[in-house]
Amino acid sequence: MKAPAPPSRSLADLRDLTPARVGLGRSGASLPTDALLSFTMDHARARDAVHAPFDVAGITAGLTGLGLGPVEVSSQARSRRDYLRRPDLGRVLDPASVRSLKERAIAACRCAIVIGDGLSPTAVNVHAVELLRSLVPRLGADQIEVGAVIVASGARVALGDEIGDVVGARMLVMLIGERPGLSAPDSLGAYLTFAPRIGLTDAERNCVSNIHGAGLSYQEAAFRISWLVREGLARQITGVALKDESGGGSSQNALPGCDKSAT
């Protein structure tokens, strides 16, 4: 007796499984008008996300409402133009910010959180405070107090290394806007670094990415981040040596050259 033939699948079935552009069809030698207009719109949204203003005041107000007293700092990138053309400037604090952090004499802490604009300020404006609304109670349940919260303008991922070193954080959680894609212009990433200091590479971080409405939910992201923070502190490691075994889904370990990062 022959086994029943597997059901036939169509391009429509594939399109239901992925936001990728597949089976768009054609009109002569070109794309159909609807597909072309959709692509153009998504490309425009991605560009707008890169150049969107960073809502420092709104984020600061939201953090204050959560009982977190944020400190504002800036990188050496003085404009968005500088930020995009000179990635190195976004990895270093400006002198005034270094002085401000030192003068505040923030006590050394087990965990500090940095919120940076990155390559999609839109993502940070929309998701950062709401993610922390889920994350901070989870950290508290593990008896991990957030000792410092910093809002950083013109930030690349590595800016968190210098900030964490200055404030004496054992674990640094960096929330930052990821490079906008055509299907997700507002994707937030979380980068975790144990014993942050200048000169670290992405191999020494963990990354939980794709936090947005059609991606990882705040609750699931908070679950993964809190697990990595707890285990990273206990084992005194992050990066390729620390695998995400939280059971929250596929591993999100940061590797050198992480595709969507603002490094």
N, C-alpha and C positions, 0 to 999 in steps of 0.2 A: 504494500500500500504506500503510495507516494505521500510525502509530507505536504501539507497545504502550502501553496505559494505565499510568500510574504506579501502583505498588502503593498500596493504600489504607492509611492510617495511623489508628490509634485513640488514644484518650486514654491507654490503657495504654502505648503506645509513647512518648507524650510524658512520662509519669511516669517512664519509665526514663531519660530524658535530663536531668531536673532534680529537685533536691530541693524545688522550689516546690510549693505545695499547689494542684494542678489536678485538675479532674474528680472532686471528692470525693463527688459525689452528694448526695442529700438524703433526709430522712425526714420526710415532710409538708412543713412550712415550715422545718424545721431541718436541721442537719447530722446525718449518721449518728453513732451513739454512738462508734464507733471513731475517726472523724475528730475529733470533739470532744475525746475523751480524749487523743488524740495532740497536738492543739494545746495543750491545757491543760498537759500534761507538758512540752512544749518551752518554753512560756512560763515555767513554774516554773524550768526549768533555766537559762534566760536571766537571770531575776531572781537566782537563787542565784549565778550567775557574777559578777554586779555586786557582790554583797555578800560574796563569799568572802574569807577572810583572805589577806593577801599573805604568802607563806612566805619571808620574808627569810632566815631561818636556813638553810632548805633550799637556796635559790638560792645563797647565799654559800658553802655547803659544796660545791655542785656546781661553782661557778666556781673555787674553790680547788683542787679535783681536776683541773681543766683547766690549772692553773698560772697562773691569773689572780688577782691580789690585789685583790678588790673593796673599794670604799669605800662606806659607807652614808650616805645623806643623806635629807632629808625636805623636802617642800614646806611651805607655810604652812597647808595644810589639816590641821587637828589631828584630825579624825575623818572616817569615811566619810560621815557626814551633811554635814559641811562641804564635803567634796570634791564631792559630788553637787549641793549647793545653790549653791556658790560656785566655779564653774570657774576664776575668776581666781586663787583661792588656790593652785590646783594648778599654776599657771604660774610661781610665784615660790618660790625657796628660802627656808627659814627662816634667820634670822640665824646660828644655831649651825652650820648646815650650810655656810654661806658661809665662816665662820671656819675650820671644820674643813678645807675644801678648800684654803683659802689657807695655813693652817699646815703642811699636808703638802707645800707647795711642789712640786706635781706638775710635772715638766718638760713644756714645750710639746711636743706630739706631732702626728703626721700624722693619727692616728685615735683617737678615744675612743668607748667604747660605754657607753650608759646603758640600764639595764633598769628600766622603770617599771611599776607595777601597772595604771594606766589604768582603763578601764571593764570589764575582765575579768581580775582577778587570777588566775582559774583558768587562763586561756590562758598567762599568764606562768609560773605555777608548773609547768605541764606542758611547755611548749615552749621556753622561753628558753635553758636550758642546753644542750639537745640541738641547737638551731639553732647555737649558738656552737661546739659540738663539730665541726660541719661548716664553719662560716664562718671561724674563726680560722686553720686550716691553709691555706685558700684565700687569705686575705689575706697570710699568710706567704710563700706561693709567689709573690706579686706584690711581695714585699719591703716590705709595709706592716705595720709593727709596731703592735700595739694598746698605746697608751701609758697608758691609764687605763680602768678599768672601774668604773662607779658603779651602785649599786642604790638607786633612788629611790622612796620611799613617797609616796603621795598625788600621783602625777605625772600631769600632762597633757603632751601632746607638746611644747608650747612650753617646758616646764621644761628640756628639753635645750639650748635656746639659751643660757640663763644658765649652766648647768653647763659647756657647751663653751667659753664665753667665759672663765670663771674658770680652767679648766685649760689654756687655750691650744690647743685642738684645731683643726686645719685642717679635719677632717671629723668630723662627729658622727653616729653610728648610734644611733638610739633604738629599742629593742625595747619594745613596749607592748601591753597587752591592748586589742583593738578592741571597739567596742560589740557586745554579744552579739546574735545573730540567732536566729530560731526554728529555723534549721537548723545553726547553728554558734555555740554559746555559748563556745567556747574558741578563737577566732581571734586569732592574733598578727599584729601589724603591725610593719614596720620602716620608720622614717623617717630619711632621710639629708639632712644639711644641711651645705653647705660654708661655712666661716667663720662658725660659729654666733655669734649675738649677740642680745641682747634687742631685740624689735621686729620680727623677721622674720615673714612670713606663710607660709601653706601653699604659696603659689605658688613659694616658694624652696626647697621640699623635694621629694624623690622618695619615693614610698611603694611598698613591696612588701607586699601585704596578703594576707589569707586563708591564712595559714600554719597549718595544722592537719591532722588525720588524713585528712579527706575533701577537703582543699584542696591547697595548694602543699606539696610535701614539703620536708624540711629541706635536702636536697641541691639541689633546684631553687632554693629561696629563697636559699641560700648562694651559688649561682652568680650569680644576678641581683644580689644585694647587693654581692658582691665586684666585679662588673663595674662597677656604678654608683660604688662607692668609688674604684676605680682611674681610671675615666674622669673622675669629678668632680674628683679631685685634679689630674689632668693638664690638664683644661680650666679648672679653677678656677671651676666652676659646679655648681649642682644646681637642681632644680625644673623649671619648664616649658621652660627652655632646654636641658635634658639629657634626651634621649629614650632609653628603654631599647632599645638595639639589640644586646643581648647574644645574641639568637637563642634565648632561653629561653622564649619564648612571647609573649603579648600584653603591650603596654606597661603599666607600673604607675606612671605618673607622678603625683605628688601635685599636686592642683589645689586652689584655695581651696574650703573647705567639703567636703573629702574625707568621703564619706558615713559611713565607719565609724571615723573617727579619734576620739581622746580629746583634741582640741585645746581 
